[in-house]
Amino acid sequence: MNDSGKLDGRFREAVGALDAGDLGELERLLAAHPALVRERLDAPGDWLRGVVGGALDGYFRHPYLLWFVAGNPVRNERLPANVAEMARAIIRAAERECVPSLPEQIAYTLGLVCTGRVPRESGVQIELIDVLVDAGAEPGSGTGALAGGNLAAAGHLIERGGRMTLAAAVCLGRTADAERLAPRATAEERQTALAAAALNGNAAGVMMVLGFGVEMDAFGTDFHPHRTALHHAVSSGSLDTVKVLVEARAQLGQRDKVYDGTPLDWAEHLGFDEIARFLRERGAPS
C-alpha cells in the first residue's frame, strides 16, 4: 500500500473512533500515528467520498482530522456526546507534535462547527466553540453562524469576544445595539442584516432593517448571494416574514441565480403551502 493509502486507512480508523465516541482508541491512534495531526487527507477513499461527495472537491477538500469533529459536511446525523473531548485530544496531540498548521486547523474547524446543523442538533455546538476558542481561534463576527441558522452559536461567539455586527444585533434581538450600529453601517452591512433576518424567519428584524434603509430586492452579499431577501424569507418557512417583505413591495418575480426559481417556485418546492397560497393571491409568477 502506498503512503496515500496508508494515510487514508489511518484516517478511516481515527474517524471511526471519533464517530463511536471511543476516546481511548482515538488517543492510541494519535500516539501511534502522529501523521494524523500533521497531514491532510489528499486521497480519500470511498468510505468518505461515497458519503460527502462533492464537498471533498469544495470546502472539505484535503481535510485535516480535526475538521471531522464538526460533522460538517454531514456524514452522520448525530455527533457523539464527548466530541468536544475528542477535539481536545486531537489539539493536544498536534501541540505535542508542534504542528505548524494547528492555528489554521483550529480556525477552519470553528467555521465548520458554527455553520453546521449537526453540532447544534447534537447539543454540542457551544462546547465545541469553547474548545476551539480556548485553543486560539478568533470568534469573528458570527456571520457564518447566522447563515447556518445557528443563532445561539452566533450569540455565544459574541460572548466569547466576537465582534457585534448589525446582522447579529438584528437577529439576536439586541435592538439598542442595532440602532447604535445602523447609522454608520455600510450598504453591504445593511444588506447582510436584511438577508440574515429573512433567512432566520425574523419578521421583526426584517421590518427593523427596512426602516434603516436597504435595497430590498438586491441579491445577498456575505452569504447565499444567489438569493434575494424574499427567497430567504420563503426558505425560512415564516409566513410573517414573507408578508413583511411583500407588504413592503418586494419583487415577486425575481429569480434566484442558481436554480432560476421565483419565491413562489421555492415555496412550492419546499412544501410551504401556506406561503405559496399567499404569494399566488398576491399575483406572484412561477
Summary of the structure (lengths in Angstrom):
residues: 286
radius of gyration: 21.2
end to end distance: 54.8
largest distance: 65.3
contacts: 952
relative contact order: 0.07
helix: 63%
strand: 1%
